[in-house]
Amino acid sequence: MIKSCINCNIEKEHHAKGLCYVCYKKLKWEPKISVCKRCKRKIQIHAKGLCPGCYNYTFHLEKNKEYAHRKSSGVDLKTYRKATKECTVCGFDKIVDLYHLDTNKKNNAEENLIGLCPNHHRMINNYNFRLEIYSKLQKKGFKLPIDKKLEFYKKD
């Protein structure tokens, strides 16, 4: 029903109390304040009994992680999803991190990006296990940078 709003005097669709939707939101509407189920703060509830921050953390963690990676290293979403589909070393597909083979975070070429599970990511960053991971990657056909420091850590 189209009526004249008693506040702005513009003929718009009538919402409630003689006001258009915009004026009603500005003057009469008050958000429902409740206690968040997760953080226990008394705040405006977004959905499912959670505040906006808890809702995003609970239901959109992967999207936020993808966005953060894209923002920090400049990797586009398609490349990020392709590289982090599964761990390149073991095939684990639940939690996969993005790793730059040449350790240059600005080099976002597809052949420089691989996905590693947290275990192998930690191992490749530790000199004691780096050679083991590098040898597995070389067997799979990856071109790896030459690291002179690794010669010191070779076990005889």
C-alpha positions in Angstrom: 0.0 0.0 0.0 1.5 3.3 -1.1 0.9 6.2 1.3 2.5 9.5 2.3 5.1 9.0 5.1 4.3 11.2 8.1 8.0 11.9 8.6 9.5 12.6 5.2 6.2 13.3 3.3 7.2 11.2 0.4 4.8 8.8 -1.2 6.4 5.4 -0.6 5.3 1.9 0.3 3.8 2.1 3.8 5.7 0.1 6.5 4.2 0.7 10.0 3.0 3.5 12.2 2.5 5.8 9.2 6.2 5.7 8.2 8.0 4.5 5.2 10.5 1.7 5.6 13.6 4.0 5.8 12.0 6.3 8.4 10.7 3.4 10.4 14.3 1.9 10.6 15.7 5.3 11.6 13.1 6.4 14.2 11.2 3.4 15.6 13.1 0.1 15.0 15.4 -1.2 17.8 17.7 -4.2 17.3 17.0 -7.2 19.5 19.8 -7.5 22.1 20.5 -10.9 23.5 23.4 -12.9 24.9 25.6 -14.6 22.3 25.7 -18.4 22.7 29.4 -18.6 22.0 31.1 -15.5 23.5 28.4 -14.7 26.1 28.4 -11.0 25.3 25.2 -9.0 25.4 25.0 -7.8 21.9 22.8 -7.6 18.8 22.3 -11.1 17.5 23.0 -11.9 13.8 21.7 -15.5 13.3 21.5 -18.8 15.1 21.9 -17.1 18.4 25.4 -15.7 17.6 26.8 -12.2 17.3 28.2 -11.3 13.9 31.8 -12.0 14.8 31.0 -15.5 16.3 28.7 -16.3 13.4 31.5 -15.5 10.8 34.1 -17.4 12.8 31.9 -20.4 13.1 30.4 -20.7 9.7 32.8 -18.7 7.4 36.3 -19.6 8.7 37.5 -21.0 5.4 36.2 -18.1 3.4 38.0 -15.7 5.8 41.2 -17.7 5.6 41.1 -17.6 1.8 40.4 -13.9 1.8 43.3 -13.2 4.2 45.7 -15.2 2.0 44.5 -13.4 -1.1 45.0 -10.1 0.6 48.4 -10.8 2.1 50.1 -12.5 -0.8 48.0 -11.4 -3.8 47.0 -14.9 -4.8 43.7 -15.0 -6.8 41.0 -17.2 -5.4 41.0 -19.8 -8.2 44.8 -20.4 -7.9 44.5 -20.6 -4.1 41.8 -23.2 -4.2 43.6 -25.2 -6.8 46.9 -25.2 -4.9 45.2 -26.0 -1.5 43.0 -28.8 -2.7 45.2 -31.4 -1.0 48.7 -31.8 0.4 51.2 -32.3 -2.4 53.3 -34.7 -0.3 50.7 -37.0 1.3 47.3 -36.2 -0.2 45.7 -35.1 3.0 42.7 -32.8 2.2 41.2 -31.6 5.4 43.5 -28.7 6.4 45.9 -27.5 3.7 48.2 -24.5 3.8 49.6 -22.6 0.9 53.4 -22.8 0.5 55.7 -20.8 -1.9 58.5 -23.1 -3.1 61.0 -20.3 -3.5 59.9 -18.7 -0.2 59.2 -15.5 -2.1 55.6 -14.5 -1.1 55.4 -12.1 -4.1 56.1 -14.9 -6.6 52.5 -16.2 -7.2 53.2 -18.3 -10.3 51.2 -21.6 -10.3 54.4 -23.7 -10.5 55.7 -21.9 -7.3 52.6 -22.6 -5.2 51.9 -25.9 -3.5 49.5 -27.1 -0.8 50.9 -28.7 2.3 49.2 -30.2 5.3 50.3 -28.6 8.7 52.6 -31.5 9.4 54.6 -31.2 6.1 54.5 -27.4 6.2 56.2 -27.5 9.6 58.7 -30.1 8.3 59.6 -28.1 5.2 60.3 -25.1 7.5 62.6 -27.1 9.7 66.1 -27.8 8.3 66.2 -31.2 9.9 63.4 -32.5 7.7 63.6 -30.2 4.7 65.7 -32.5 2.6 63.3 -35.4 3.2 60.3 -33.2 2.0 62.4 -31.8 -0.9 63.3 -35.3 -2.1 59.6 -36.3 -2.1 58.7 -33.2 -4.1 61.5 -33.8 -6.6 60.2 -37.3 -7.2 56.8 -35.8 -8.0 58.4 -33.5 -10.6 58.6 -30.2 -8.8 61.5 -27.8 -9.6 62.9 -26.7 -6.2 65.3 -23.8 -5.4 68.9 -24.7 -4.6 69.6 -24.0 -0.9 73.3 -23.9 0.0 72.5 -24.0 3.7 71.1 -27.5 3.3 74.5 -29.0 2.6 75.4 -28.3 6.2 72.4 -30.3 7.5 72.9 -33.4 5.4 73.0 -36.5 7.5 75.8 -39.0 6.7 
